Amino acid sequence: MSMGFIVGPLIVFLVFVAPLWLILHYRSKRQTAQGLSGEDTDKLQGLVVRAEQMQQRIVTLEKILDAEAPHWRQKP
């Protein structure tokens, strides 16, 4: 009688849960191994361009502040 409590859930696990678990695991491994898609690469490139633009703006703002308020970098 006590073996029935172990065998039943074990069979359910081996028949349903384990195969589904393995399928989902290896599908996610395959997706991560493929790398970035074309759309993701385009988005990343767009973010790089925006970051470079922001860096240029920051440099310009720092030059303006250096000219107008030379001690702005010093903490009070």
PyMOL Python script that loads the backbone (N, CA, C, O; Angstrom):
from pymol import cmd

cmd.read_pdbstr("""\
ATOM      1  N   MET A   1       0.819  -1.193   0.000  1.00  0.00           N
ATOM      2  CA  MET A   1       0.000   0.000   0.000  1.00  0.00           C
ATOM      3  C   MET A   1       0.860   1.252   0.000  1.00  0.00           C
ATOM      4  O   MET A   1       0.523   2.220  -0.682  1.00  0.00           O
ATOM      5  N   SER A   2       1.951   1.264   0.738  1.00  0.00           N
ATOM      6  CA  SER A   2       2.784   2.458   0.810  1.00  0.00           C
ATOM      7  C   SER A   2       3.523   2.708  -0.500  1.00  0.00           C
ATOM      8  O   SER A   2       3.878   3.853  -0.779  1.00  0.00           O
ATOM      9  N   MET A   3       3.766   1.696  -1.307  1.00  0.00           N
ATOM     10  CA  MET A   3       4.436   1.880  -2.598  1.00  0.00           C
ATOM     11  C   MET A   3       3.531   2.613  -3.582  1.00  0.00           C
ATOM     12  O   MET A   3       4.031   3.288  -4.482  1.00  0.00           O
ATOM     13  N   GLY A   4       2.216   2.498  -3.434  1.00  0.00           N
ATOM     14  CA  GLY A   4       1.280   3.183  -4.319  1.00  0.00           C
ATOM     15  C   GLY A   4       1.377   4.694  -4.190  1.00  0.00           C
ATOM     16  O   GLY A   4       1.141   5.418  -5.157  1.00  0.00           O
ATOM     17  N   PHE A   5       1.720   5.169  -3.011  1.00  0.00           N
ATOM     18  CA  PHE A   5       1.860   6.614  -2.805  1.00  0.00           C
ATOM     19  C   PHE A   5       3.085   7.176  -3.518  1.00  0.00           C
ATOM     20  O   PHE A   5       3.133   8.364  -3.837  1.00  0.00           O
ATOM     21  N   ILE A   6       4.059   6.331  -3.761  1.00  0.00           N
ATOM     22  CA  ILE A   6       5.286   6.784  -4.416  1.00  0.00           C
ATOM     23  C   ILE A   6       5.230   6.515  -5.924  1.00  0.00           C
ATOM     24  O   ILE A   6       5.661   7.349  -6.721  1.00  0.00           O
ATOM     25  N   VAL A   7       4.707   5.367  -6.308  1.00  0.00           N
ATOM     26  CA  VAL A   7       4.707   4.961  -7.711  1.00  0.00           C
ATOM     27  C   VAL A   7       3.781   5.839  -8.541  1.00  0.00           C
ATOM     28  O   VAL A   7       4.142   6.209  -9.658  1.00  0.00           O
ATOM     29  N   GLY A   8       2.624   6.178  -8.047  1.00  0.00           N
ATOM     30  CA  GLY A   8       1.667   6.990  -8.807  1.00  0.00           C
ATOM     31  C   GLY A   8       2.232   8.356  -9.186  1.00  0.00           C
ATOM     32  O   GLY A   8       2.266   8.687 -10.371  1.00  0.00           O
ATOM     33  N   PRO A   9       2.671   9.150  -8.229  1.00  0.00           N
ATOM     34  CA  PRO A   9       3.259  10.449  -8.589  1.00  0.00           C
ATOM     35  C   PRO A   9       4.523  10.323  -9.431  1.00  0.00           C
ATOM     36  O   PRO A   9       4.785  11.178 -10.277  1.00  0.00           O
ATOM     37  N   LEU A  10       5.307   9.277  -9.216  1.00  0.00           N
ATOM     38  CA  LEU A  10       6.507   9.068 -10.004  1.00  0.00           C
ATOM     39  C   LEU A  10       6.166   8.807 -11.464  1.00  0.00           C
ATOM     40  O   LEU A  10       6.832   9.336 -12.354  1.00  0.00           O
ATOM     41  N   ILE A  11       5.160   8.019 -11.721  1.00  0.00           N
ATOM     42  CA  ILE A  11       4.726   7.744 -13.095  1.00  0.00           C
ATOM     43  C   ILE A  11       4.202   9.020 -13.745  1.00  0.00           C
ATOM     44  O   ILE A  11       4.524   9.305 -14.898  1.00  0.00           O
ATOM     45  N   VAL A  12       3.401   9.785 -13.017  1.00  0.00           N
ATOM     46  CA  VAL A  12       2.889  11.054 -13.557  1.00  0.00           C
ATOM     47  C   VAL A  12       4.046  11.990 -13.880  1.00  0.00           C
ATOM     48  O   VAL A  12       4.043  12.643 -14.923  1.00  0.00           O
ATOM     49  N   PHE A  13       5.028  12.060 -12.996  1.00  0.00           N
ATOM     50  CA  PHE A  13       6.184  12.918 -13.233  1.00  0.00           C
ATOM     51  C   PHE A  13       6.945  12.475 -14.474  1.00  0.00           C
ATOM     52  O   PHE A  13       7.279  13.300 -15.325  1.00  0.00           O
ATOM     53  N   LEU A  14       7.219  11.185 -14.585  1.00  0.00           N
ATOM     54  CA  LEU A  14       8.011  10.679 -15.706  1.00  0.00           C
ATOM     55  C   LEU A  14       7.271  10.769 -17.038  1.00  0.00           C
ATOM     56  O   LEU A  14       7.906  10.941 -18.078  1.00  0.00           O
ATOM     57  N   VAL A  15       5.950  10.656 -17.030  1.00  0.00           N
ATOM     58  CA  VAL A  15       5.187  10.664 -18.279  1.00  0.00           C
ATOM     59  C   VAL A  15       4.866  12.081 -18.746  1.00  0.00           C
ATOM     60  O   VAL A  15       4.906  12.358 -19.945  1.00  0.00           O
ATOM     61  N   PHE A  16       4.551  12.971 -17.826  1.00  0.00           N
ATOM     62  CA  PHE A  16       4.099  14.312 -18.224  1.00  0.00           C
ATOM     63  C   PHE A  16       5.110  15.420 -17.932  1.00  0.00           C
ATOM     64  O   PHE A  16       5.449  16.208 -18.814  1.00  0.00           O
ATOM     65  N   VAL A  17       5.577  15.470 -16.715  1.00  0.00           N
ATOM     66  CA  VAL A  17       6.384  16.618 -16.295  1.00  0.00           C
ATOM     67  C   VAL A  17       7.789  16.569 -16.886  1.00  0.00           C
ATOM     68  O   VAL A  17       8.249  17.568 -17.439  1.00  0.00           O
ATOM     69  N   ALA A  18       8.471  15.462 -16.788  1.00  0.00           N
ATOM     70  CA  ALA A  18       9.859  15.360 -17.240  1.00  0.00           C
ATOM     71  C   ALA A  18      10.004  15.653 -18.742  1.00  0.00           C
ATOM     72  O   ALA A  18      10.876  16.438 -19.112  1.00  0.00           O
ATOM     73  N   PRO A  19       9.191  15.058 -19.617  1.00  0.00           N
ATOM     74  CA  PRO A  19       9.354  15.378 -21.041  1.00  0.00           C
ATOM     75  C   PRO A  19       9.087  16.853 -21.353  1.00  0.00           C
ATOM     76  O   PRO A  19       9.812  17.468 -22.135  1.00  0.00           O
ATOM     77  N   LEU A  20       8.050  17.413 -20.741  1.00  0.00           N
ATOM     78  CA  LEU A  20       7.756  18.822 -20.963  1.00  0.00           C
ATOM     79  C   LEU A  20       8.898  19.693 -20.454  1.00  0.00           C
ATOM     80  O   LEU A  20       9.281  20.663 -21.109  1.00  0.00           O
ATOM     81  N   TRP A  21       9.430  19.361 -19.315  1.00  0.00           N
ATOM     82  CA  TRP A  21      10.541  20.085 -18.743  1.00  0.00           C
ATOM     83  C   TRP A  21      11.755  20.040 -19.677  1.00  0.00           C
ATOM     84  O   TRP A  21      12.386  21.068 -19.919  1.00  0.00           O
ATOM     85  N   LEU A  22      12.080  18.872 -20.196  1.00  0.00           N
ATOM     86  CA  LEU A  22      13.218  18.741 -21.100  1.00  0.00           C
ATOM     87  C   LEU A  22      13.005  19.509 -22.403  1.00  0.00           C
ATOM     88  O   LEU A  22      13.927  20.158 -22.897  1.00  0.00           O
ATOM     89  N   ILE A  23      11.813  19.440 -22.956  1.00  0.00           N
ATOM     90  CA  ILE A  23      11.520  20.149 -24.202  1.00  0.00           C
ATOM     91  C   ILE A  23      11.688  21.651 -24.004  1.00  0.00           C
ATOM     92  O   ILE A  23      12.352  22.314 -24.801  1.00  0.00           O
ATOM     93  N   LEU A  24      11.095  22.182 -22.957  1.00  0.00           N
ATOM     94  CA  LEU A  24      11.193  23.615 -22.707  1.00  0.00           C
ATOM     95  C   LEU A  24      12.627  24.043 -22.390  1.00  0.00           C
ATOM     96  O   LEU A  24      13.061  25.119 -22.801  1.00  0.00           O
ATOM     97  N   HIS A  25      13.351  23.213 -21.670  1.00  0.00           N
ATOM     98  CA  HIS A  25      14.729  23.534 -21.329  1.00  0.00           C
ATOM     99  C   HIS A  25      15.589  23.646 -22.580  1.00  0.00           C
ATOM    100  O   HIS A  25      16.304  24.633 -22.754  1.00  0.00           O
ATOM    101  N   TYR A  26      15.529  22.647 -23.450  1.00  0.00           N
ATOM    102  CA  TYR A  26      16.387  22.665 -24.627  1.00  0.00           C
ATOM    103  C   TYR A  26      15.926  23.681 -25.662  1.00  0.00           C
ATOM    104  O   TYR A  26      16.742  24.166 -26.445  1.00  0.00           O
ATOM    105  N   ARG A  27      14.646  24.012 -25.686  1.00  0.00           N
ATOM    106  CA  ARG A  27      14.181  25.067 -26.587  1.00  0.00           C
ATOM    107  C   ARG A  27      14.748  26.416 -26.141  1.00  0.00           C
ATOM    108  O   ARG A  27      15.179  27.214 -26.972  1.00  0.00           O
ATOM    109  N   SER A  28      14.747  26.668 -24.841  1.00  0.00           N
ATOM    110  CA  SER A  28      15.307  27.933 -24.356  1.00  0.00           C
ATOM    111  C   SER A  28      16.823  27.979 -24.564  1.00  0.00           C
ATOM    112  O   SER A  28      17.370  29.045 -24.847  1.00  0.00           O
ATOM    113  N   LYS A  29      17.501  26.853 -24.429  1.00  0.00           N
ATOM    114  CA  LYS A  29      18.939  26.800 -24.693  1.00  0.00           C
ATOM    115  C   LYS A  29      19.223  27.125 -26.160  1.00  0.00           C
ATOM    116  O   LYS A  29      20.177  27.844 -26.457  1.00  0.00           O
ATOM    117  N   ARG A  30      18.421  26.613 -27.062  1.00  0.00           N
ATOM    118  CA  ARG A  30      18.609  26.855 -28.489  1.00  0.00           C
ATOM    119  C   ARG A  30      18.380  28.324 -28.819  1.00  0.00           C
ATOM    120  O   ARG A  30      19.108  28.901 -29.626  1.00  0.00           O
ATOM    121  N   GLN A  31      17.372  28.932 -28.198  1.00  0.00           N
ATOM    122  CA  GLN A  31      17.092  30.341 -28.455  1.00  0.00           C
ATOM    123  C   GLN A  31      18.214  31.237 -27.959  1.00  0.00           C
ATOM    124  O   GLN A  31      18.561  32.211 -28.628  1.00  0.00           O
ATOM    125  N   THR A  32      18.779  30.938 -26.821  1.00  0.00           N
ATOM    126  CA  THR A  32      19.872  31.763 -26.311  1.00  0.00           C
ATOM    127  C   THR A  32      21.146  31.548 -27.109  1.00  0.00           C
ATOM    128  O   THR A  32      21.966  32.461 -27.215  1.00  0.00           O
ATOM    129  N   ALA A  33      21.326  30.374 -27.666  1.00  0.00           N
ATOM    130  CA  ALA A  33      22.523  30.091 -28.453  1.00  0.00           C
ATOM    131  C   ALA A  33      22.479  30.782 -29.815  1.00  0.00           C
ATOM    132  O   ALA A  33      23.527  31.024 -30.413  1.00  0.00           O
ATOM    133  N   GLN A  34      21.286  31.104 -30.313  1.00  0.00           N
ATOM    134  CA  GLN A  34      21.174  31.726 -31.628  1.00  0.00           C
ATOM    135  C   GLN A  34      21.660  33.161 -31.617  1.00  0.00           C
ATOM    136  O   GLN A  34      22.052  33.675 -32.664  1.00  0.00           O
ATOM    137  N   GLY A  35      21.649  33.821 -30.482  1.00  0.00           N
ATOM    138  CA  GLY A  35      22.110  35.199 -30.403  1.00  0.00           C
ATOM    139  C   GLY A  35      20.986  36.177 -30.683  1.00  0.00           C
ATOM    140  O   GLY A  35      19.807  35.845 -30.565  1.00  0.00           O
ATOM    141  N   LEU A  36      21.374  37.400 -31.060  1.00  0.00           N
ATOM    142  CA  LEU A  36      20.396  38.453 -31.299  1.00  0.00           C
ATOM    143  C   LEU A  36      19.750  38.294 -32.672  1.00  0.00           C
ATOM    144  O   LEU A  36      20.391  37.892 -33.643  1.00  0.00           O
ATOM    145  N   SER A  37      18.479  38.617 -32.720  1.00  0.00           N
ATOM    146  CA  SER A  37      17.784  38.607 -34.011  1.00  0.00           C
ATOM    147  C   SER A  37      18.109  39.899 -34.749  1.00  0.00           C
ATOM    148  O   SER A  37      18.747  40.793 -34.193  1.00  0.00           O
ATOM    149  N   GLY A  38      17.679  39.995 -35.980  1.00  0.00           N
ATOM    150  CA  GLY A  38      17.910  41.196 -36.770  1.00  0.00           C
ATOM    151  C   GLY A  38      17.254  42.410 -36.160  1.00  0.00           C
ATOM    152  O   GLY A  38      17.830  43.498 -36.149  1.00  0.00           O
ATOM    153  N   GLU A  39      16.049  42.226 -35.653  1.00  0.00           N
ATOM    154  CA  GLU A  39      15.316  43.328 -35.014  1.00  0.00           C
ATOM    155  C   GLU A  39      16.041  43.795 -33.748  1.00  0.00           C
ATOM    156  O   GLU A  39      16.151  44.994 -33.495  1.00  0.00           O
ATOM    157  N   ASP A  40      16.531  42.841 -32.957  1.00  0.00           N
ATOM    158  CA  ASP A  40      17.262  43.198 -31.742  1.00  0.00           C
ATOM    159  C   ASP A  40      18.553  43.938 -32.075  1.00  0.00           C
ATOM    160  O   ASP A  40      18.926  44.881 -31.378  1.00  0.00           O
ATOM    161  N   THR A  41      19.230  43.517 -33.132  1.00  0.00           N
ATOM    162  CA  THR A  41      20.457  44.184 -33.548  1.00  0.00           C
ATOM    163  C   THR A  41      20.172  45.616 -33.983  1.00  0.00           C
ATOM    164  O   THR A  41      20.936  46.527 -33.663  1.00  0.00           O
ATOM    165  N   ASP A  42      19.079  45.818 -34.711  1.00  0.00           N
ATOM    166  CA  ASP A  42      18.698  47.171 -35.138  1.00  0.00           C
ATOM    167  C   ASP A  42      18.384  48.053 -33.942  1.00  0.00           C
ATOM    168  O   ASP A  42      18.797  49.212 -33.900  1.00  0.00           O
ATOM    169  N   LYS A  43      17.655  47.514 -32.965  1.00  0.00           N
ATOM    170  CA  LYS A  43      17.341  48.282 -31.765  1.00  0.00           C
ATOM    171  C   LYS A  43      18.613  48.646 -31.004  1.00  0.00           C
ATOM    172  O   LYS A  43      18.757  49.772 -30.528  1.00  0.00           O
ATOM    173  N   LEU A  44      19.524  47.698 -30.894  1.00  0.00           N
ATOM    174  CA  LEU A  44      20.775  47.941 -30.192  1.00  0.00           C
ATOM    175  C   LEU A  44      21.596  49.014 -30.905  1.00  0.00           C
ATOM    176  O   LEU A  44      22.186  49.878 -30.256  1.00  0.00           O
ATOM    177  N   GLN A  45      21.635  48.962 -32.219  1.00  0.00           N
ATOM    178  CA  GLN A  45      22.367  49.969 -32.984  1.00  0.00           C
ATOM    179  C   GLN A  45      21.742  51.352 -32.794  1.00  0.00           C
ATOM    180  O   GLN A  45      22.459  52.346 -32.679  1.00  0.00           O
ATOM    181  N   GLY A  46      20.416  51.420 -32.761  1.00  0.00           N
ATOM    182  CA  GLY A  46      19.730  52.679 -32.514  1.00  0.00           C
ATOM    183  C   GLY A  46      20.055  53.231 -31.142  1.00  0.00           C
ATOM    184  O   GLY A  46      20.225  54.440 -30.986  1.00  0.00           O
ATOM    185  N   LEU A  47      20.143  52.367 -30.150  1.00  0.00           N
ATOM    186  CA  LEU A  47      20.503  52.811 -28.805  1.00  0.00           C
ATOM    187  C   LEU A  47      21.941  53.321 -28.750  1.00  0.00           C
ATOM    188  O   LEU A  47      22.242  54.267 -28.022  1.00  0.00           O
ATOM    189  N   VAL A  48      22.822  52.693 -29.519  1.00  0.00           N
ATOM    190  CA  VAL A  48      24.212  53.153 -29.563  1.00  0.00           C
ATOM    191  C   VAL A  48      24.279  54.562 -30.146  1.00  0.00           C
ATOM    192  O   VAL A  48      24.997  55.418 -29.630  1.00  0.00           O
ATOM    193  N   VAL A  49      23.529  54.799 -31.221  1.00  0.00           N
ATOM    194  CA  VAL A  49      23.512  56.129 -31.841  1.00  0.00           C
ATOM    195  C   VAL A  49      22.966  57.169 -30.868  1.00  0.00           C
ATOM    196  O   VAL A  49      23.523  58.259 -30.745  1.00  0.00           O
ATOM    197  N   ARG A  50      21.879  56.834 -30.177  1.00  0.00           N
ATOM    198  CA  ARG A  50      21.307  57.778 -29.205  1.00  0.00           C
ATOM    199  C   ARG A  50      22.269  58.049 -28.055  1.00  0.00           C
ATOM    200  O   ARG A  50      22.353  59.180 -27.578  1.00  0.00           O
ATOM    201  N   ALA A  51      22.989  57.035 -27.608  1.00  0.00           N
ATOM    202  CA  ALA A  51      23.960  57.224 -26.524  1.00  0.00           C
ATOM    203  C   ALA A  51      25.089  58.151 -26.972  1.00  0.00           C
ATOM    204  O   ALA A  51      25.541  58.998 -26.201  1.00  0.00           O
ATOM    205  N   GLU A  52      25.541  57.992 -28.208  1.00  0.00           N
ATOM    206  CA  GLU A  52      26.588  58.876 -28.721  1.00  0.00           C
ATOM    207  C   GLU A  52      26.090  60.312 -28.822  1.00  0.00           C
ATOM    208  O   GLU A  52      26.831  61.248 -28.521  1.00  0.00           O
ATOM    209  N   GLN A  53      24.841  60.493 -29.243  1.00  0.00           N
ATOM    210  CA  GLN A  53      24.267  61.839 -29.310  1.00  0.00           C
ATOM    211  C   GLN A  53      24.179  62.452 -27.917  1.00  0.00           C
ATOM    212  O   GLN A  53      24.504  63.625 -27.734  1.00  0.00           O
ATOM    213  N   MET A  54      23.749  61.677 -26.951  1.00  0.00           N
ATOM    214  CA  MET A  54      23.656  62.185 -25.580  1.00  0.00           C
ATOM    215  C   MET A  54      25.037  62.555 -25.041  1.00  0.00           C
ATOM    216  O   MET A  54      25.184  63.556 -24.339  1.00  0.00           O
ATOM    217  N   GLN A  55      26.041  61.753 -25.365  1.00  0.00           N
ATOM    218  CA  GLN A  55      27.398  62.053 -24.920  1.00  0.00           C
ATOM    219  C   GLN A  55      27.864  63.373 -25.520  1.00  0.00           C
ATOM    220  O   GLN A  55      28.492  64.169 -24.821  1.00  0.00           O
ATOM    221  N   GLN A  56      27.580  63.626 -26.777  1.00  0.00           N
ATOM    222  CA  GLN A  56      27.948  64.896 -27.414  1.00  0.00           C
ATOM    223  C   GLN A  56      27.225  66.061 -26.744  1.00  0.00           C
ATOM    224  O   GLN A  56      27.824  67.116 -26.533  1.00  0.00           O
ATOM    225  N   ARG A  57      25.963  65.889 -26.410  1.00  0.00           N
ATOM    226  CA  ARG A  57      25.207  66.941 -25.737  1.00  0.00           C
ATOM    227  C   ARG A  57      25.779  67.238 -24.357  1.00  0.00           C
ATOM    228  O   ARG A  57      25.858  68.396 -23.948  1.00  0.00           O
ATOM    229  N   ILE A  58      26.174  66.202 -23.648  1.00  0.00           N
ATOM    230  CA  ILE A  58      26.749  66.391 -22.311  1.00  0.00           C
ATOM    231  C   ILE A  58      28.060  67.166 -22.405  1.00  0.00           C
ATOM    232  O   ILE A  58      28.313  68.065 -21.603  1.00  0.00           O
ATOM    233  N   VAL A  59      28.885  66.820 -23.378  1.00  0.00           N
ATOM    234  CA  VAL A  59      30.155  67.534 -23.559  1.00  0.00           C
ATOM    235  C   VAL A  59      29.891  69.005 -23.865  1.00  0.00           C
ATOM    236  O   VAL A  59      30.564  69.886 -23.331  1.00  0.00           O
ATOM    237  N   THR A  60      28.909  69.267 -24.727  1.00  0.00           N
ATOM    238  CA  THR A  60      28.564  70.650 -25.068  1.00  0.00           C
ATOM    239  C   THR A  60      28.065  71.415 -23.842  1.00  0.00           C
ATOM    240  O   THR A  60      28.469  72.555 -23.610  1.00  0.00           O
ATOM    241  N   LEU A  61      27.190  70.790 -23.065  1.00  0.00           N
ATOM    242  CA  LEU A  61      26.688  71.440 -21.855  1.00  0.00           C
ATOM    243  C   LEU A  61      27.811  71.708 -20.849  1.00  0.00           C
ATOM    244  O   LEU A  61      27.823  72.754 -20.200  1.00  0.00           O
ATOM    245  N   GLU A  62      28.742  70.782 -20.717  1.00  0.00           N
ATOM    246  CA  GLU A  62      29.859  71.001 -19.803  1.00  0.00           C
ATOM    247  C   GLU A  62      30.732  72.160 -20.267  1.00  0.00           C
ATOM    248  O   GLU A  62      31.220  72.936 -19.446  1.00  0.00           O
ATOM    249  N   LYS A  63      30.931  72.282 -21.578  1.00  0.00           N
ATOM    250  CA  LYS A  63      31.712  73.412 -22.100  1.00  0.00           C
ATOM    251  C   LYS A  63      31.007  74.735 -21.803  1.00  0.00           C
ATOM    252  O   LYS A  63      31.652  75.709 -21.416  1.00  0.00           O
ATOM    253  N   ILE A  64      29.697  74.770 -21.981  1.00  0.00           N
ATOM    254  CA  ILE A  64      28.934  75.984 -21.691  1.00  0.00           C
ATOM    255  C   ILE A  64      29.028  76.327 -20.206  1.00  0.00           C
ATOM    256  O   ILE A  64      29.251  77.483 -19.847  1.00  0.00           O
ATOM    257  N   LEU A  65      28.861  75.335 -19.354  1.00  0.00           N
ATOM    258  CA  LEU A  65      28.954  75.579 -17.913  1.00  0.00           C
ATOM    259  C   LEU A  65      30.358  76.006 -17.498  1.00  0.00           C
ATOM    260  O   LEU A  65      30.510  76.858 -16.622  1.00  0.00           O
ATOM    261  N   ASP A  66      31.383  75.428 -18.116  1.00  0.00           N
ATOM    262  CA  ASP A  66      32.752  75.832 -17.797  1.00  0.00           C
ATOM    263  C   ASP A  66      32.979  77.298 -18.153  1.00  0.00           C
ATOM    264  O   ASP A  66      33.686  78.008 -17.439  1.00  0.00           O
ATOM    265  N   ALA A  67      32.383  77.751 -19.250  1.00  0.00           N
ATOM    266  CA  ALA A  67      32.560  79.140 -19.675  1.00  0.00           C
ATOM    267  C   ALA A  67      31.760  80.097 -18.788  1.00  0.00           C
ATOM    268  O   ALA A  67      32.246  81.176 -18.449  1.00  0.00           O
ATOM    269  N   GLU A  68      30.562  79.717 -18.417  1.00  0.00           N
ATOM    270  CA  GLU A  68      29.684  80.632 -17.675  1.00  0.00           C
ATOM    271  C   GLU A  68      29.842  80.540 -16.164  1.00  0.00           C
ATOM    272  O   GLU A  68      29.712  81.548 -15.470  1.00  0.00           O
ATOM    273  N   ALA A  69      30.118  79.365 -15.649  1.00  0.00           N
ATOM    274  CA  ALA A  69      30.275  79.170 -14.202  1.00  0.00           C
ATOM    275  C   ALA A  69      31.473  78.241 -13.982  1.00  0.00           C
ATOM    276  O   ALA A  69      31.300  77.030 -13.850  1.00  0.00           O
ATOM    277  N   PRO A  70      32.671  78.796 -13.942  1.00  0.00           N
ATOM    278  CA  PRO A  70      33.893  77.975 -13.908  1.00  0.00           C
ATOM    279  C   PRO A  70      33.990  77.010 -12.712  1.00  0.00           C
ATOM    280  O   PRO A  70      34.652  75.976 -12.807  1.00  0.00           O
ATOM    281  N   HIS A  71      33.343  77.339 -11.609  1.00  0.00           N
ATOM    282  CA  HIS A  71      33.481  76.489 -10.417  1.00  0.00           C
ATOM    283  C   HIS A  71      32.280  75.575 -10.201  1.00  0.00           C
ATOM    284  O   HIS A  71      32.036  75.158  -9.069  1.00  0.00           O
ATOM    285  N   TRP A  72      31.534  75.254 -11.233  1.00  0.00           N
ATOM    286  CA  TRP A  72      30.335  74.435 -11.074  1.00  0.00           C
ATOM    287  C   TRP A  72      30.657  72.991 -10.713  1.00  0.00           C
ATOM    288  O   TRP A  72      29.816  72.292 -10.148  1.00  0.00           O
ATOM    289  N   ARG A  73      31.847  72.544 -11.029  1.00  0.00           N
ATOM    290  CA  ARG A  73      32.212  71.149 -10.730  1.00  0.00           C
ATOM    291  C   ARG A  73      32.566  70.935  -9.257  1.00  0.00           C
ATOM    292  O   ARG A  73      32.511  69.812  -8.756  1.00  0.00           O
ATOM    293  N   GLN A  74      32.920  71.997  -8.584  1.00  0.00           N
ATOM    294  CA  GLN A  74      33.312  71.873  -7.180  1.00  0.00           C
ATOM    295  C   GLN A  74      32.059  71.706  -6.309  1.00  0.00           C
ATOM    296  O   GLN A  74      31.054  72.392  -6.493  1.00  0.00           O
ATOM    297  N   LYS A  75      32.152  70.797  -5.381  1.00  0.00           N
ATOM    298  CA  LYS A  75      31.024  70.585  -4.471  1.00  0.00           C
ATOM    299  C   LYS A  75      31.066  71.640  -3.380  1.00  0.00           C
ATOM    300  O   LYS A  75      32.147  72.032  -2.942  1.00  0.00           O
ATOM    301  N   PRO A  76      29.885  72.113  -2.926  1.00  0.00           N
ATOM    302  CA  PRO A  76      29.847  73.151  -1.887  1.00  0.00           C
ATOM    303  C   PRO A  76      30.338  72.652  -0.548  1.00  0.00           C
ATOM    304  O   PRO A  76      30.364  73.410   0.421  1.00  0.00           O
TER     305      PRO A  76
END
""", "prot")
cmd.dss("prot")
cmd.show_as("cartoon", "prot")
cmd.util.cbc("prot")
cmd.orient("prot")
